[in-house]
Amino acid sequence: LREKYLGRIAAAGDEAELEEARLAALGKKGEISLAMRALGAMSPEERKTAGPALNALKDEIAAAIAAGRAALADAALAERLRTEWLDVTLPPRPAPQGSIHPVSQVTEEVTAIFAELGFAVEEGPQIETDWHNFDALNIPPEHPTRTEMDTFYMARAEGDERPPHVLRTHTSPVQIRGLLEGGAPARFICPGRVYRADYDQTHTPMFHQLEGLAIDRDISMANLKWCLEEFFSAFFGASVKTRFRASHFPFTEPSAEVDIQCSWAGGQLRIGEGDDWMEVLGSGMIHPHVLRSGGIDPDAWQGFAFGMGIDRLAMLKYGVPDLRAFFDSDLRWLRHFGFAA
Ligand code: PHE
């Protein structure tokens, strides 16, 4: 019996075989258990020698099983240690790296320059009320600017006669929101997305503007011009050539547009040379009606405002001849211009 079970335990290759051996020897119907039960039928003399011998055998087999279990666990651990390992000295696999979109880069840069000039940042919603986008800016319902701006209108429920909301056509409604919230004096910019149904080399249906305004007791066109020239030389470098051109906006009087000198020769867009000009900005002295819409008394305060096309600044700065490329999300293009790794 002893040889049989010790041999079986030694040969067991896994937990299950060990357990089988244990049941066969020490289980309820195991051979050794049965032999121990048979002790009762023996004579006292026989029992005296057989009893202790069986008990010793039982303990020996139990100990062998415990030792077998421990050996199996050791072997399993050794196997895991052999197969599961990590070489922490290996170099990492290269992971693709993200980068900041050129339009976001320019927005951040422009915001930083105006921060130096003391301008805070305001934001407004992209879905705007008809009043904030037009009426408050001195653009009454029949004004031609409403159609010139190629406005996207939001649908109203049938039978709802209120004027529809619009995708804001410019960042100028944030002038009104900022003034109603903060009052005068004021000095802030508002960068953001704007929308017009227009599409060609220099127009996309969604584009980015940056509005700015300054209101105080005695602000003039001269302050406006200084501020913008300061900005353009900080952004493009001192050699940039700007042109202020008389213009018209319903929300400013007088008004001026600013162009940047550039050349488109040979499909290349360059600044500071050639005799082309790209319009990048509208500006002027804020109209008294607009000040009133913003809760400001035009007899006590005056101010200037401007709105620039951020994407156009990016085109000029990076020599990108087609605005639409900025919004194609083509990684090859972004890499070619050094905008992505
Ligand atoms: N909102 C004008 C536009 O989108 C730009 C502008 C802003 C002009 C502020 C004057 C003052 O064209």
Residues whose N, C-alpha, C, O or C-beta is under 5 A from the ligand:
A	BS01	LIG	T169 H170 S172 F249 T252 G282 S283 G284 A305 F306 G307
